[in-house]
Amino acid sequence: GSTVSNTTWDYTAWSLYEYGYVRDLNLFIERIAISTALNPAEKSRFIAEARFLRAQYYFEMVKRMGGVPLITKSLVFPIGGDITTFQVARSKEHEVYDFIITESEDIKNSLPNDANTKSRATKAAALALQCRAALYAGSIAKYGAKTPLVSLPGDIVGIPANKSQQYYAKALSAANEIIDGKAGAYKLYNSIPNLSENFSAIFYDK
């Protein structure tokens, strides 16, 4: 009760902007690619998992702030170097969503096609991320005209309306891969006949 009624949330309480984490993932991807301690299958899965985590993190950032700087390689600043070359401009909002969708598509077949895999990325998890990101982008594009104040010049915040259908189509395609069993044997949760109670049970059933 007290948490829900809290009226003292700080302006940045829900912010998320940690490029140290992005750098760690970029370094991991770059270094594991040239490592010799793992077999090719292990390397492929680890790289796909890191790319999944990076795409998921960009999804969390773009939801909050629109277009953010898209950094996909580690940056090495030489002592005495020109810092302006490392001041990466914000990407357009749709470019960040496009990155998330493309990454998810590229890595899905390098992840386990197994519904029993827990706590690690799977093909279905990558498809779910792709579907969700595409739904967000499609909705921003379709309904953005009704919220003109939630935009910035150059599409840094806001997505052109003519892109909505392509995002919705991508969301449907990704969802259908899961529904059709192409990413493991998943099914809807159905333990209680009353569907509203069944939905609640998802969160408290063991």
C-alpha positions, 0 to 999 in steps of 0.5 A: 500500500505505502509503495503504491501510494508513494508520491515522493518519487524522484524525477530520475527514479525510473531512469536507466542509462549505464554505458559502463554495462554496454561497454562490458558487453561490447568487450565480452563480445569482442574478446570471446570472439578471438578466444581459444579456450572455448569450442565453436558451439560454446562461443556462438552461444555466449556471444548470442547471449551477450548480444541478447543482453545488450539488445535488451538493455537498449530496449530498456533505455529507448523506452525511457529516453527515445533515441540514445547513442548506439555504441556497439564496439568498445571505445579506447580513449588514448591519453591526450586524444581528442575527446570530441571523437568519443561524443557519439550523437543520439541515434534516431528512436527508430534506429535503436528499435531497428537495432534491437529487432535486427539483433534479435533476428540475427542471434535467435538460431544461435540460442537453445530451441528449448522451452525447458532452458531456464535463466538463460536466453533462448530462441523464444526469448529473442523472438519475444524481445523482437516482438515486444520491441516491434510492438512498441515501435509500431505503437509509437509510430501509429499514435505519436501524432496524438502526443506531439509534445513527446517528440524531438526534432530529427526523430530523436524522439518519435517515429514516423507514422509510415513505419507503423505497419512494418513494425506491426508485421514484424511483431506478428511474425516473431510472435507466430514463430513462438506460437507455431512451436518453432522456438520450443514447445510453449503453451498458454498458462491454463490452470484455472478455468476462470481466466481472470483468476488464471491470469493472477495465478501466473504470478503466485503459483509455484 
